[in-house]
Amino acid sequence: MSPSSEQALAVLRGKARGHPGASSGERAAWDILQNFAAGSPVNFAECLIRLDGEGRRAVLTVLIDLASGRTGLSDLG
């Protein structure tokens, strides 16, 4: 896994909350991380809308690293 992906995932983990009182952005980060771990499809459009700028940047960093081969899907689980 690339250092930029590691940092981006750390940002998402810091924002992720799965409890019923979580904000929509916290829940979006939680959903993205859970779907990465399970290997299931993610609705990025909906999740990106709910994230703040830092969270969006983190998701895009991970996606770019996945597309370029610097990070593998197995690294995300």
N, C-alpha and C positions, 0 to 999 in steps of 0.2 A: 504494500500500500504506500502511496506517495505521502510525503510529509504534509502536503496541502490537504489531502483527503483526511488524514488523521486529525488535523486541526479543524477542518470543517465538521467532521463527525463529533468532535469534542464540543463545538459550538451547539450543534443540534442536541446532543445529550444534555447540555446545560439548560437548554430551553424546554426540553420535553417533559410534559406532565400528563399523566393519563387518568387522573382522578376526576370525579364529576364536576368539581369547581374550577377546573383548569380553564384558562382563557383559550380562545380559538387558535391563537398562534402556538401556544404550548401544546394543544391537542394535535395541531398539524405536524409539529416536530415529532411528537409521539407516534402518530400514524405513519410518517415516513420511515422512522427508525424501525418500527415493528414490521412494516412491509419489506424493508431491506433484509431484515433478519429472517423472515419467513420465505423470502424469495417470491413474494406475490406481487401482482401489479399494483402500481401506485397512481392515484389520480393527482398528478403533479399540478395541474392547472388549479384545482380547488385548494390544494395545500399551499401553493405559492402565494395565492391571494391572501391567505390567513396569516402568513409569516411576516415578520418585520424585515427590514433591509438586510440585516446581518444574517438572518435565517435563510433568506432567499439566496444570498451570496454563497452561503455554505452548501445549499442544495445544488446550485449551479456548478460549484467547484467539484463536487463529487461526480456529477453527471459528466462534466468535461473530462475528468480523470478516467471515468469508466469508458467513455467513447474513445479516448486516446490510448487506452491500454495501460495507463500508469497504475490503475487500481482495478482489481478483479472483483467480480460479484461475490466470490468466496470470501474476500476480505471484509465484506460488509456484514456478514452473518455472525 
